[in-house]
């Protein structure tokens, strides 16, 4: 079992993102259905202060904004290069997803018949059988993150880098983003066609303010 766990950790890479949900869209059709589209900004992934506190160095970091279709293509290109596989979907939030079962296949127990064909084969068979429970389920305490996850499986024991340059469309700086780091954002923004904005909240209302790269600190 130790070999199985070690192999699993080496072979799999996980990339986690916050995905916009239906409530975050501002469309005429929603308004025609008498839905509150003015509340849409509160549902954007970058509009939740708790996310900035947890994952952006307490509002001193930045939020990268991607086009999901292009990012998906980049994931598949990388997986193809290493003869790997891609799994992706929204996270399901529910308690007790890895509970023991008395009958049928169990996500916490690897079948001996799978191990007869090697560890890698056993990992793939077991994961395919229980992928939702093992890799795409989290406790409801995290449901406000609206996480979308990509997983790439391969057979390499080093870091896996995915070229996402053509899928990055925006960069949002936190309200405590360090001034001395702005020069790097300035250079990147001038060389690439991406939108840049500063994030803040006024009376609890998210207020991303667009800015031009040349207005950021030059040195």
Backbone as ProteinMPNN parsed JSONL, in Angstrom:
{"seq_chain_A": "XXXXXXXXXXXXXXXXXXXXXXXXXXXXXXXXXXXXXXXXXXXXXXXXXXXXXXXXXXXXXXXXXXXXXXXXXXXXXXXXXXXXXXXXXXXXXXXXXXXXXXXXXXXXXXXXXXXXXXXXXXXXXXXXXXXXXXXXXXXXXXXXXXXXXXXXXXXXXXXXXXXXXXXXXXXXXXXXXXXXXXXXXXXXXXXXXXXXXXXXXXXXXXXXXXXXXXXXXXX", "coords_chain_A": {"N_chain_A": [[0.821, -1.207, 0.0], [1.992, 1.25, 0.708], [3.667, 1.666, -1.471], [1.781, 2.019, -3.444], [0.52, 4.432, -2.631], [2.698, 6.21, -2.763], [3.282, 6.086, -5.494], [0.949, 7.126, -6.531], [1.058, 9.789, -5.644], [3.259, 10.734, -7.042], [2.593, 10.414, -9.729], [0.395, 12.042, -10.296], [-0.886, 15.29, -10.961], [-2.386, 18.2, -9.707], [-4.499, 20.904, -10.48], [-6.094, 23.706, -9.313], [-8.922, 25.847, -9.512], [-11.031, 28.75, -9.206], [-14.232, 28.814, -10.318], [-16.48, 30.773, -12.303], [-19.933, 30.98, -11.619], [-23.398, 30.314, -12.498], [-24.91, 32.347, -11.284], [-23.184, 34.44, -11.414], [-23.337, 35.645, -13.829], [-24.274, 38.314, -16.008], [-26.884, 38.865, -17.813], [-29.274, 39.645, -20.404], [-31.337, 37.823, -20.668], [-31.487, 36.666, -18.118], [-32.31, 38.848, -16.613], [-34.774, 39.32, -17.799], [-36.104, 37.168, -16.805], [-36.644, 38.03, -14.356], [-34.588, 37.845, -12.52], [-32.043, 38.605, -10.123], [-29.69, 40.326, -11.393], [-27.976, 42.302, -10.657], [-26.66, 41.486, -8.461], [-24.73, 39.874, -9.382], [-21.861, 40.518, -9.482], [-21.007, 39.867, -6.887], [-20.763, 37.156, -6.901], [-18.608, 36.437, -8.417], [-15.484, 34.722, -8.85], [-13.241, 36.187, -8.078], [-14.273, 38.035, -6.351], [-14.665, 37.431, -3.714], [-13.768, 38.098, -0.506], [-12.754, 36.26, 1.369], [-11.449, 34.331, -0.157], [-9.269, 35.764, -1.114], [-7.976, 36.217, 1.284], [-7.256, 33.618, 2.047], [-5.784, 32.504, -0.132], [-4.274, 34.437, -1.425], [-2.161, 35.65, -0.064], [-3.247, 37.127, 2.072], [-4.624, 39.297, 0.792], [-2.504, 40.531, -0.448], [-1.595, 39.455, -2.735], [-2.206, 38.309, -6.102], [-4.792, 37.768, -8.557], [-5.217, 35.494, -11.093], [-6.782, 35.458, -14.234], [-8.393, 33.304, -16.392], [-9.28, 32.006, -19.654], [-11.414, 29.388, -19.828], [-11.768, 27.446, -21.869], [-9.466, 27.651, -23.462], [-7.529, 27.1, -21.555], [-8.145, 24.503, -20.941], [-7.459, 23.249, -23.348], [-4.693, 23.619, -23.254], [-4.033, 21.999, -21.092], [-4.635, 19.466, -22.114], [-2.835, 19.335, -24.23], [-0.381, 19.241, -22.864], [-0.695, 16.853, -21.415], [-0.792, 15.056, -23.526], [1.804, 15.217, -24.428], [3.242, 13.854, -22.498], [2.196, 11.406, -22.555], [-0.032, 11.114, -20.939], [-3.101, 11.399, -18.972], [-6.114, 13.354, -18.792], [-8.264, 14.656, -16.351], [-11.167, 16.421, -15.55], [-13.434, 18.596, -13.929], [-16.169, 20.196, -12.166], [-15.967, 20.649, -8.632], [-17.608, 18.572, -6.275], [-19.528, 19.165, -3.427], [-19.906, 17.649, -0.441], [-20.593, 15.946, 2.634], [-18.737, 13.246, 4.185], [-17.76, 11.714, 1.958], [-15.882, 9.718, 1.554], [-16.676, 7.45, 2.957], [-16.685, 4.238, 4.535], [-17.729, 1.17, 2.957], [-19.943, -1.579, 3.1], [-20.702, -3.301, 1.107], [-19.931, -3.996, -2.309], [-17.65, -2.067, -4.427], [-15.018, -0.233, -2.869], [-13.873, 3.023, -2.132], [-11.678, 3.325, -0.472], [-10.272, 1.01, -0.456], [-8.08, -0.953, -2.26], [-8.444, -3.159, -4.933], [-7.174, -6.442, -4.93], [-6.98, -7.839, -7.267], [-6.528, -5.884, -9.147], [-3.949, -5.062, -8.511], [-2.43, -7.141, -9.365], [-1.612, -6.692, -11.936], [0.284, -4.744, -11.841], [1.434, -1.674, -10.261], [0.876, 0.845, -11.478], [-1.2, 0.201, -13.243], [-3.104, -0.558, -11.345], [-3.566, 1.855, -10.01], [-4.767, 3.406, -12.06], [-7.076, 1.868, -12.654], [-8.4, 1.83, -10.156], [-8.755, 4.559, -9.67], [-10.312, 5.369, -11.881], [-12.594, 4.031, -11.224], [-13.425, 5.25, -8.864], [-13.243, 8.005, -9.148], [-14.726, 10.37, -8.768], [-15.251, 10.433, -5.999], [-12.673, 10.274, -4.887], [-11.131, 12.375, -6.001], [-12.655, 14.585, -6.754], [-14.348, 15.617, -4.816], [-15.269, 17.488, -1.986], [-15.471, 18.719, 1.405], [-18.495, 20.336, 2.509], [-17.889, 22.767, 3.77], [-16.202, 24.167, 2.128], [-17.611, 25.05, -0.049], [-18.203, 27.598, -1.035], [-16.114, 28.3, -2.601], [-16.426, 27.352, -5.159], [-14.998, 25.501, -6.779], [-13.133, 24.493, -9.64], [-11.504, 21.794, -11.092], [-8.536, 20.536, -12.581], [-6.853, 17.567, -13.426], [-3.882, 15.94, -14.136], [-2.55, 12.955, -15.164], [0.46, 11.119, -15.25], [3.707, 9.756, -15.938], [5.995, 10.752, -14.616], [8.537, 11.992, -12.433], [8.925, 14.61, -11.628], [8.353, 18.21, -11.435], [5.502, 19.441, -13.195], [4.963, 21.482, -15.877], [2.645, 23.621, -17.347], [1.986, 25.354, -20.248], [0.319, 28.205, -20.144], [0.028, 30.623, -21.309], [-1.438, 31.607, -23.511], [-3.983, 31.451, -22.607], [-4.327, 33.089, -20.471], [-6.041, 35.912, -19.601], [-6.474, 38.043, -17.948], [-5.397, 40.011, -15.121], [-5.6, 40.541, -11.764], [-4.918, 42.707, -9.222], [-4.343, 42.526, -5.748], [-5.587, 44.554, -2.967], [-3.484, 45.027, -1.242], [-1.241, 44.613, -2.701], [2.231, 44.553, -3.26], [4.057, 47.521, -3.939], [6.642, 47.519, -5.005], [6.629, 45.288, -6.558], [5.089, 45.808, -8.684], [6.378, 46.607, -11.001], [7.075, 44.308, -12.368], [4.6, 43.335, -13.142], [3.885, 45.433, -14.763], [5.758, 45.242, -16.898], [5.057, 42.728, -17.926], [2.41, 43.186, -18.652], [2.706, 45.13, -20.643], [3.941, 43.705, -22.631], [2.2, 41.723, -23.271], [-1.158, 41.069, -24.305], [-3.237, 41.569, -22.088], [-5.796, 42.173, -19.652], [-5.61, 44.393, -16.9], [-6.279, 45.024, -13.504], [-7.122, 46.625, -10.384], [-8.099, 45.336, -7.26], [-10.685, 45.955, -4.929], [-12.855, 46.659, -2.125], [-15.763, 48.43, -1.455], [-17.678, 49.473, 1.103], [-18.336, 46.809, 1.356], [-18.946, 46.062, -1.213], [-17.747, 44.569, -4.148], [-15.151, 46.05, -6.021], [-13.537, 46.065, -8.702], [-11.045, 47.85, -10.298], [-10.176, 48.857, -13.424], [-6.922, 49.29, -14.878], [-4.103, 50.718, -16.622], [-1.163, 49.14, -17.912], [1.046, 50.878, -18.146], [0.619, 52.712, -16.175], [1.354, 51.572, -13.841], [3.878, 51.07, -11.283], [7.02, 51.947, -12.509], [9.578, 51.309, -11.79]], "CA_chain_A": [[0.0, 0.0, 0.0], [2.887, 2.412, 0.713], [4.11, 1.849, -2.846], [0.628, 2.54, -4.177], [0.34, 5.841, -2.262], [3.835, 6.958, -3.307], [3.11, 6.146, -6.946], [-0.171, 8.022, -6.781], [1.506, 11.166, -5.418], [4.215, 11.104, -8.085], [1.999, 10.354, -11.067], [-0.757, 12.912, -10.489], [-0.757, 16.714, -10.674], [-3.706, 18.804, -9.543], [-4.588, 22.356, -10.637], [-7.398, 24.113, -8.776], [-9.327, 27.195, -9.886], [-12.373, 29.152, -8.812], [-14.997, 29.01, -11.554], [-17.693, 31.576, -12.226], [-21.154, 30.179, -11.629], [-24.517, 30.922, -13.221], [-25.327, 33.57, -10.611], [-22.2, 35.487, -11.676], [-23.527, 36.17, -15.187], [-25.193, 39.447, -16.163], [-27.439, 38.736, -19.16], [-30.643, 40.137, -20.597], [-32.284, 36.727, -20.425], [-31.669, 36.524, -16.664], [-33.11, 39.982, -16.145], [-36.136, 39.098, -18.287], [-36.724, 36.182, -15.911], [-36.782, 38.724, -13.076], [-33.506, 37.434, -11.628], [-31.256, 39.733, -9.628], [-28.37, 40.314, -12.028], [-27.119, 43.3, -10.01], [-25.874, 40.792, -7.438], [-23.757, 39.008, -10.055], [-20.454, 40.73, -9.109], [-20.686, 39.234, -5.612], [-20.573, 35.724, -7.115], [-17.397, 36.179, -9.179], [-14.446, 34.082, -8.043], [-12.309, 37.16, -7.53], [-14.993, 39.019, -5.543], [-14.878, 36.939, -2.364], [-12.624, 38.462, 0.345], [-12.186, 35.085, 2.035], [-10.521, 33.693, -1.084], [-8.044, 36.575, -1.108], [-7.307, 36.003, 2.57], [-6.693, 32.261, 2.104], [-4.917, 32.095, -1.234], [-3.545, 35.558, -2.033], [-1.302, 36.294, 0.933], [-4.049, 38.107, 2.815], [-4.924, 40.431, -0.088], [-1.279, 41.123, -0.993], [-1.242, 38.724, -3.945], [-2.919, 38.645, -7.334], [-5.702, 36.754, -9.082], [-5.068, 35.29, -12.531], [-8.067, 35.164, -14.864], [-8.157, 32.507, -17.585], [-10.365, 31.454, -20.456], [-11.396, 27.968, -19.5], [-11.623, 26.598, -23.046], [-8.055, 27.646, -23.854], [-6.76, 26.425, -20.516], [-8.408, 23.061, -21.115], [-6.635, 22.801, -24.473], [-3.308, 23.572, -22.791], [-3.898, 20.813, -20.24], [-4.625, 18.278, -22.96], [-1.561, 19.313, -24.971], [0.671, 18.773, -21.959], [-0.927, 15.439, -21.129], [-0.414, 14.307, -24.72], [3.269, 15.197, -24.514], [3.809, 12.911, -21.53], [1.397, 10.186, -22.649], [-0.847, 11.088, -19.732], [-4.547, 11.53, -19.096], [-6.667, 14.546, -18.157], [-9.575, 14.578, -15.724], [-11.567, 17.763, -15.159], [-14.847, 18.837, -13.634], [-16.419, 20.987, -10.965], [-15.936, 19.912, -7.382], [-18.87, 18.297, -5.597], [-19.364, 19.408, -1.995], [-20.8, 16.849, 0.381], [-19.869, 15.326, 3.76], [-18.618, 11.791, 4.243], [-17.665, 11.128, 0.622], [-15.013, 8.543, 1.572], [-17.138, 6.536, 3.99], [-16.514, 2.819, 4.255], [-18.912, 0.485, 2.474], [-19.967, -3.007, 3.406], [-20.912, -4.063, -0.116], [-19.469, -3.354, -3.522], [-16.321, -1.479, -4.479], [-14.786, 0.754, -1.815], [-12.825, 3.967, -2.54], [-10.535, 3.265, 0.431], [-9.66, -0.313, -0.538], [-7.644, -1.302, -3.611], [-8.688, -4.566, -5.232], [-5.961, -7.229, -5.156], [-6.962, -8.237, -8.675], [-5.937, -4.775, -9.894], [-2.516, -5.016, -8.219], [-1.756, -8.238, -10.063], [-1.102, -6.199, -13.216], [1.229, -3.659, -11.608], [0.938, -0.547, -9.478], [0.302, 1.88, -12.336], [-2.493, -0.311, -13.699], [-4.016, -0.535, -10.208], [-3.934, 3.255, -9.779], [-5.705, 3.841, -13.092], [-8.344, 1.159, -12.501], [-9.054, 2.263, -8.924], [-9.149, 5.961, -9.827], [-11.447, 5.415, -12.805], [-13.764, 3.483, -10.53], [-13.847, 6.105, -7.749], [-12.633, 9.309, -9.385], [-15.519, 11.458, -8.188], [-15.078, 10.45, -4.551], [-11.281, 10.456, -4.501], [-10.448, 13.548, -6.525], [-13.521, 15.703, -7.102], [-15.315, 15.826, -3.751], [-14.737, 18.159, -0.807], [-16.44, 19.0, 2.465], [-19.316, 21.517, 2.218], [-17.318, 24.007, 4.311], [-15.452, 24.855, 1.078], [-18.447, 25.158, -1.247], [-18.221, 28.959, -1.574], [-15.0, 28.472, -3.531], [-16.874, 26.956, -6.501], [-13.74, 25.038, -7.393], [-13.038, 23.655, -10.843], [-10.198, 21.145, -10.934], [-7.925, 19.71, -13.613], [-5.863, 16.607, -12.936], [-3.121, 15.279, -15.197], [-1.792, 11.781, -14.727], [1.59, 10.827, -16.116], [4.67, 8.839, -15.343], [7.219, 11.509, -14.404], [8.733, 12.26, -11.017], [9.332, 15.996, -11.415], [7.266, 19.169, -11.612], [4.88, 19.476, -14.514], [4.658, 22.859, -16.225], [1.687, 23.77, -18.434], [2.055, 26.678, -20.864], [-1.025, 28.771, -20.134], [0.168, 32.021, -21.713], [-2.487, 32.042, -24.439], [-5.286, 31.39, -21.949], [-4.386, 34.14, -19.456], [-6.655, 37.103, -20.201], [-6.591, 39.131, -16.983], [-4.609, 39.974, -13.89], [-6.248, 41.392, -10.782], [-4.001, 42.927, -8.11], [-4.993, 42.719, -4.461], [-5.45, 45.906, -2.415], [-2.207, 45.158, -0.537], [-0.184, 44.163, -3.598], [3.411, 45.394, -3.014], [4.383, 48.475, -5.001], [7.903, 47.167, -5.656], [6.394, 44.171, -7.481], [4.272, 46.276, -9.804], [7.176, 46.736, -12.22], [7.008, 43.04, -13.092], [3.282, 43.306, -13.771], [3.94, 46.44, -15.824], [6.487, 44.687, -18.04], [4.278, 41.642, -18.525], [1.229, 43.758, -19.265], [3.08, 45.833, -21.858], [4.369, 42.734, -23.637], [1.113, 40.787, -23.565], [-2.471, 41.706, -24.36], [-4.118, 41.124, -21.009], [-6.399, 43.244, -18.868], [-5.085, 44.506, -15.541], [-7.142, 45.828, -12.642], [-6.877, 46.572, -8.939], [-9.296, 44.871, -6.562], [-10.984, 46.56, -3.638], [-14.251, 46.568, -1.719], [-16.282, 49.654, -0.855], [-18.889, 49.103, 1.851], [-18.624, 45.407, 1.103], [-19.243, 45.827, -2.623], [-16.504, 44.393, -4.907], [-14.886, 47.146, -6.953], [-12.321, 45.945, -9.511], [-10.826, 49.073, -11.069], [-9.211, 48.64, -14.505], [-5.808, 50.2, -14.973], [-3.232, 50.455, -17.762], [0.16, 48.726, -17.445], [1.998, 51.977, -18.06], [0.355, 53.489, -14.973], [1.935, 50.873, -12.698], [5.229, 51.516, -10.954], [7.966, 51.607, -13.567], [10.845, 50.821, -11.224]], "C_chain_A": [[0.855, 1.257, 0.0], [3.376, 2.718, -0.702], [2.992, 2.465, -3.683], [0.457, 4.037, -3.911], [1.456, 6.699, -2.841], [3.698, 7.13, -4.81], [2.004, 7.127, -7.311], [0.272, 9.481, -6.667], [2.459, 11.631, -6.514], [3.53, 11.264, -9.431], [0.94, 11.412, -11.338], [-0.44, 14.349, -10.106], [-2.147, 17.336, -10.671], [-3.607, 20.316, -9.69], [-6.0, 22.784, -10.257], [-7.687, 25.58, -9.104], [-10.706, 27.475, -9.297], [-13.144, 29.511, -10.076], [-16.188, 29.918, -11.315], [-18.907, 30.659, -12.351], [-22.261, 30.947, -12.351], [-24.912, 32.264, -12.619], [-24.374, 34.73, -10.861], [-22.366, 36.115, -13.055], [-24.543, 37.306, -15.191], [-25.706, 39.437, -17.609], [-28.863, 39.279, -19.212], [-31.664, 39.045, -20.289], [-32.522, 36.512, -18.934], [-32.551, 37.641, -16.13], [-34.557, 39.832, -16.586], [-36.873, 38.066, -17.442], [-36.86, 36.721, -14.493], [-35.764, 38.217, -12.045], [-32.643, 38.641, -11.282], [-29.851, 39.703, -10.234], [-27.443, 41.356, -11.419], [-26.266, 42.676, -8.907], [-24.783, 39.925, -8.047], [-22.313, 39.252, -9.629], [-20.061, 40.063, -7.806], [-20.361, 37.753, -5.778], [-19.328, 35.409, -7.94], [-16.33, 35.575, -8.27], [-13.519, 35.072, -7.388], [-12.979, 38.166, -6.597], [-15.147, 38.607, -4.082], [-13.644, 37.215, -1.494], [-11.957, 37.266, 1.012], [-11.181, 34.367, 1.147], [-9.198, 34.448, -1.123], [-7.267, 36.358, 0.187], [-6.608, 34.648, 2.619], [-5.58, 32.031, 1.084], [-4.08, 33.212, -1.858], [-2.793, 36.356, -0.974], [-2.027, 37.424, 1.651], [-4.192, 39.419, 2.043], [-3.678, 41.106, -0.669], [-0.84, 40.443, -2.287], [-2.031, 39.198, -5.151], [-3.795, 37.473, -7.753], [-5.518, 36.681, -10.593], [-6.413, 34.854, -13.116], [-7.81, 34.494, -16.214], [-9.442, 32.277, -18.361], [-10.324, 29.946, -20.307], [-11.184, 27.081, -20.713], [-10.161, 26.524, -23.499], [-7.194, 26.924, -22.832], [-6.944, 24.912, -20.608], [-7.549, 22.501, -22.248], [-5.172, 22.684, -24.069], [-3.058, 22.345, -21.917], [-3.799, 19.544, -21.092], [-3.347, 18.191, -23.795], [-0.44, 18.778, -24.098], [0.513, 17.293, -21.661], [-0.518, 14.572, -22.312], [1.095, 14.171, -24.837], [3.897, 14.17, -23.592], [3.05, 11.583, -21.544], [0.544, 10.003, -21.401], [-2.331, 11.218, -20.032], [-4.998, 12.777, -18.345], [-8.047, 14.227, -17.588], [-9.947, 15.998, -15.304], [-13.062, 17.821, -14.921], [-14.959, 19.759, -12.43], [-16.391, 20.086, -9.732], [-17.35, 19.743, -6.833], [-18.637, 18.457, -4.099], [-20.4, 18.606, -1.216], [-19.992, 16.188, 1.492], [-19.77, 13.821, 3.598], [-18.483, 11.111, 2.918], [-16.829, 9.856, 0.604], [-15.402, 7.567, 2.68], [-16.919, 5.083, 3.565], [-17.839, 2.202, 3.813], [-18.808, -0.999, 2.787], [-20.076, -3.842, 2.141], [-20.395, -3.265, -1.31], [-18.071, -2.777, -3.398], [-16.187, -0.341, -3.474], [-13.674, 1.701, -2.231], [-11.579, 3.908, -1.676], [-9.811, 1.921, 0.387], [-9.343, -0.636, -1.993], [-7.825, -2.8, -3.825], [-7.377, -5.289, -5.528], [-5.851, -7.649, -6.62], [-6.366, -7.132, -9.546], [-4.42, -4.744, -9.707], [-1.739, -6.117, -8.937], [-1.123, -7.782, -11.372], [-0.163, -5.013, -13.056], [0.582, -2.474, -10.911], [0.261, 0.503, -10.349], [-1.077, 1.453, -12.841], [-3.513, -0.222, -12.566], [-4.488, 0.886, -9.908], [-4.99, 3.698, -10.777], [-7.071, 3.17, -12.935], [-9.106, 1.683, -11.284], [-9.55, 3.705, -9.051], [-10.339, 6.086, -10.771], [-12.737, 4.977, -12.117], [-14.316, 4.463, -9.489], [-13.37, 7.547, -7.92], [-13.417, 10.45, -8.737], [-15.274, 11.565, -6.693], [-13.65, 10.782, -4.135], [-10.731, 11.833, -4.86], [-11.339, 14.758, -6.786], [-14.62, 15.937, -6.064], [-14.628, 16.471, -2.553], [-15.864, 18.395, 0.201], [-17.226, 20.274, 2.137], [-18.776, 22.83, 2.781], [-16.619, 24.837, 3.235], [-16.303, 25.21, -0.139], [-18.498, 26.571, -1.829], [-17.056, 29.223, -2.533], [-15.392, 28.141, -4.967], [-15.683, 26.457, -7.326], [-13.966, 24.207, -8.653], [-11.625, 23.093, -10.87], [-9.805, 20.369, -12.188], [-6.899, 18.801, -12.964], [-5.206, 15.947, -14.134], [-2.358, 14.115, -14.598], [-0.682, 11.523, -15.737], [2.549, 9.893, -15.403], [6.017, 9.536, -15.182], [7.308, 11.888, -12.935], [9.255, 13.67, -10.763], [8.156, 16.918, -11.682], [6.778, 19.197, -13.053], [4.454, 20.911, -14.807], [3.75, 22.895, -17.456], [1.772, 25.2, -18.962], [0.642, 27.238, -20.994], [-1.022, 30.225, -20.603], [-0.961, 32.487, -22.631], [-3.878, 31.989, -23.823], [-5.436, 32.44, -20.85], [-4.915, 35.422, -20.089], [-6.736, 38.272, -19.225], [-5.753, 38.911, -15.746], [-5.198, 41.002, -12.935], [-5.347, 41.493, -9.554], [-4.782, 43.166, -6.822], [-4.75, 44.11, -3.908], [-4.142, 46.125, -1.654], [-1.039, 44.665, -1.397], [1.02, 45.094, -3.466], [3.778, 46.265, -4.208], [5.65, 48.062, -5.739], [7.766, 45.981, -6.605], [5.6, 44.597, -8.699], [5.062, 46.378, -11.105], [7.147, 45.454, -13.041], [5.666, 42.901, -13.817], [3.25, 44.286, -14.941], [4.598, 45.875, -17.072], [5.675, 43.598, -18.734], [3.058, 42.201, -19.255], [1.521, 44.484, -20.562], [3.44, 44.879, -22.99], [3.248, 41.79, -24.063], [-0.225, 41.513, -23.502], [-3.4, 41.104, -23.308], [-4.658, 42.345, -20.268], [-5.837, 43.221, -17.456], [-6.003, 45.415, -14.737], [-6.684, 45.696, -11.197], [-8.189, 46.209, -8.253], [-9.446, 45.594, -5.238], [-12.464, 46.358, -3.345], [-14.642, 47.878, -1.056], [-17.628, 49.345, -0.219], [-19.323, 47.678, 1.537], [-18.913, 45.064, -0.342], [-17.935, 45.679, -3.396], [-16.347, 45.458, -5.971], [-13.561, 46.927, -7.679], [-12.171, 47.157, -10.416], [-9.778, 48.833, -12.142], [-8.111, 49.706, -14.488], [-4.971, 49.833, -16.199], [-1.852, 50.082, -17.25], [1.125, 49.89, -17.263], [1.78, 52.853, -16.837], [0.902, 52.809, -13.719], [3.358, 51.362, -12.485], [6.225, 51.031, -11.992], [9.262, 51.052, -13.026], [10.7, 50.632, -9.73]], "O_chain_A": [[0.491, 2.242, -0.642], [3.487, 3.882, -1.089], [3.237, 3.327, -4.527], [0.271, 4.82, -4.843], [1.201, 7.79, -3.352], [3.971, 8.207, -5.339], [2.118, 7.868, -8.288], [-0.095, 10.311, -7.499], [2.46, 12.809, -6.872], [3.866, 12.172, -10.192], [0.612, 11.663, -12.498], [0.184, 14.609, -9.078], [-2.978, 17.033, -11.528], [-2.732, 20.943, -9.093], [-6.981, 22.286, -10.81], [-6.814, 26.439, -8.988], [-11.444, 26.558, -8.938], [-12.747, 30.41, -10.817], [-16.831, 29.854, -10.267], [-18.892, 29.684, -13.102], [-22.07, 32.092, -12.76], [-25.214, 33.211, -13.346], [-24.703, 35.877, -10.561], [-21.615, 37.022, -13.414], [-25.541, 37.265, -14.472], [-25.04, 39.94, -18.514], [-29.556, 39.358, -18.198], [-32.721, 39.313, -19.718], [-33.643, 36.206, -18.527], [-33.43, 37.411, -15.3], [-35.472, 40.176, -15.839], [-38.101, 38.076, -17.364], [-37.15, 35.979, -13.554], [-36.05, 38.169, -10.848], [-32.534, 39.583, -12.067], [-28.934, 39.122, -9.654], [-26.234, 41.301, -11.644], [-25.274, 43.262, -8.472], [-23.999, 39.31, -7.325], [-21.582, 38.283, -9.426], [-18.893, 39.719, -7.626], [-19.749, 37.154, -4.894], [-19.013, 34.237, -8.148], [-16.275, 35.874, -7.077], [-13.053, 34.845, -6.271], [-12.309, 39.069, -6.097], [-15.708, 39.364, -3.289], [-12.587, 36.627, -1.723], [-10.741, 37.255, 1.201], [-10.176, 33.851, 1.635], [-8.13, 33.837, -1.16], [-6.036, 36.321, 0.178], [-5.508, 34.53, 3.159], [-4.553, 31.431, 1.403], [-3.259, 32.947, -2.736], [-2.793, 37.587, -0.991], [-1.497, 38.523, 1.816], [-3.92, 40.499, 2.566], [-3.789, 42.147, -1.317], [0.178, 40.817, -2.869], [-2.467, 40.348, -5.212], [-3.564, 36.333, -7.351], [-5.649, 37.687, -11.29], [-7.092, 33.99, -12.561], [-7.107, 35.036, -17.066], [-10.541, 32.342, -17.811], [-9.32, 29.307, -20.621], [-10.494, 26.066, -20.617], [-9.679, 25.455, -23.876], [-6.247, 26.223, -23.189], [-6.008, 24.146, -20.378], [-6.98, 21.416, -22.128], [-4.483, 21.755, -24.491], [-1.996, 21.727, -21.994], [-2.981, 18.664, -20.822], [-2.836, 17.097, -24.04], [0.361, 17.955, -24.542], [1.498, 16.555, -21.658], [0.034, 13.487, -22.133], [1.604, 13.144, -25.287], [4.982, 13.665, -23.881], [3.233, 10.743, -20.663], [0.412, 8.899, -20.874], [-2.759, 11.156, -21.184], [-4.354, 13.207, -17.388], [-8.883, 13.613, -18.25], [-9.107, 16.709, -14.75], [-13.847, 17.181, -15.619], [-13.968, 20.061, -11.765], [-16.75, 18.91, -9.795], [-18.177, 20.651, -6.916], [-17.656, 17.941, -3.563], [-21.603, 18.848, -1.316], [-18.811, 15.9, 1.299], [-20.614, 13.197, 2.955], [-19.032, 10.025, 2.735], [-17.029, 9.0, -0.257], [-14.534, 6.928, 3.274], [-16.965, 4.755, 2.379], [-18.915, 2.635, 4.223], [-17.729, -1.59, 2.744], [-19.594, -4.974, 2.103], [-20.419, -2.034, -1.318], [-17.392, -2.975, -2.391], [-17.129, 0.42, -3.257], [-12.614, 1.236, -2.65], [-10.523, 4.388, -2.089], [-8.84, 1.717, 1.115], [-10.224, -0.6, -2.853], [-7.408, -3.609, -2.996], [-6.557, -4.792, -6.3], [-4.748, -7.796, -7.145], [-5.761, -7.421, -10.579], [-3.687, -4.434, -10.646], [-0.522, -6.022, -9.091], [-0.193, -8.421, -11.864], [0.155, -4.343, -14.038], [-0.634, -2.287, -10.957], [-0.81, 1.0, -10.0], [-2.01, 2.255, -12.861], [-4.663, 0.149, -12.799], [-5.657, 1.105, -9.591], [-5.995, 4.296, -10.395], [-8.104, 3.826, -13.066], [-10.306, 1.947, -11.362], [-10.644, 4.03, -8.588], [-11.276, 6.833, -10.488], [-13.82, 5.491, -12.398], [-15.524, 4.508, -9.254], [-13.12, 8.235, -6.931], [-12.822, 11.393, -8.215], [-15.105, 12.667, -6.17], [-13.435, 11.487, -3.149], [-9.946, 12.4, -4.1], [-10.827, 15.854, -7.017], [-15.706, 16.406, -6.406], [-13.542, 16.054, -2.151], [-17.046, 18.281, -0.123], [-16.671, 21.199, 1.545], [-19.165, 23.901, 2.316], [-16.454, 26.047, 3.386], [-15.762, 25.631, -1.161], [-18.809, 26.729, -3.009], [-17.023, 30.257, -3.199], [-14.744, 28.611, -5.902], [-15.416, 26.945, -8.424], [-14.85, 23.354, -8.72], [-10.656, 23.831, -10.691], [-10.612, 19.651, -12.777], [-6.167, 19.213, -12.064], [-5.884, 15.456, -15.036], [-1.608, 14.279, -13.636], [-0.876, 11.692, -16.941], [2.212, 9.311, -14.372], [7.054, 8.992, -15.561], [6.29, 12.083, -12.27], [9.958, 13.897, -9.778], [7.089, 16.47, -12.103], [7.546, 19.001, -13.996], [3.667, 21.488, -14.058], [4.05, 22.277, -18.477], [1.642, 26.152, -18.193], [-0.134, 26.802, -21.844], [-1.962, 30.971, -20.327], [-1.396, 33.635, -22.542], [-4.848, 32.429, -24.44], [-6.539, 32.662, -20.349], [-4.302, 35.958, -21.012], [-7.041, 39.39, -19.639], [-5.44, 37.781, -15.374], [-5.285, 42.187, -13.258], [-5.046, 40.483, -8.918], [-5.76, 43.914, -6.807], [-3.808, 44.783, -4.327], [-3.732, 47.265, -1.44], [0.026, 44.339, -0.874], [0.857, 46.311, -3.549], [3.805, 45.797, -5.347], [5.74, 48.228, -6.956], [8.683, 45.697, -7.375], [5.454, 43.825, -9.647], [4.494, 46.251, -12.19], [7.189, 45.502, -14.271], [5.601, 42.419, -14.948], [2.66, 44.001, -15.983], [4.068, 46.009, -18.174], [5.607, 43.543, -19.962], [2.715, 41.742, -20.344], [0.703, 44.473, -21.482], [3.265, 45.203, -24.165], [3.344, 41.134, -25.1], [-0.393, 42.459, -22.732], [-4.232, 40.247, -23.605], [-4.041, 43.41, -20.266], [-5.616, 42.153, -16.885], [-6.451, 46.451, -15.229], [-5.953, 44.772, -10.842], [-9.253, 46.709, -8.617], [-8.473, 45.818, -4.518], [-13.229, 45.937, -4.213], [-13.925, 48.376, -0.189], [-18.592, 49.002, -0.904], [-20.515, 47.378, 1.46], [-19.107, 43.893, -0.671], [-17.083, 46.565, -3.32], [-17.276, 45.742, -6.728], [-12.557, 47.538, -7.315], [-13.063, 47.46, -11.209], [-8.608, 48.625, -11.82], [-8.346, 50.861, -14.132], [-5.125, 48.742, -16.748], [-1.4, 50.643, -16.252], [1.931, 49.892, -16.333], [2.648, 53.651, -16.487], [0.911, 53.412, -12.645], [3.965, 51.976, -13.362], [6.267, 49.844, -12.315], [9.985, 50.376, -13.757], [11.653, 50.227, -9.064]]}, "name": "protein", "num_of_chains": 1, "seq": "XXXXXXXXXXXXXXXXXXXXXXXXXXXXXXXXXXXXXXXXXXXXXXXXXXXXXXXXXXXXXXXXXXXXXXXXXXXXXXXXXXXXXXXXXXXXXXXXXXXXXXXXXXXXXXXXXXXXXXXXXXXXXXXXXXXXXXXXXXXXXXXXXXXXXXXXXXXXXXXXXXXXXXXXXXXXXXXXXXXXXXXXXXXXXXXXXXXXXXXXXXXXXXXXXXXXXXXXXXX"}
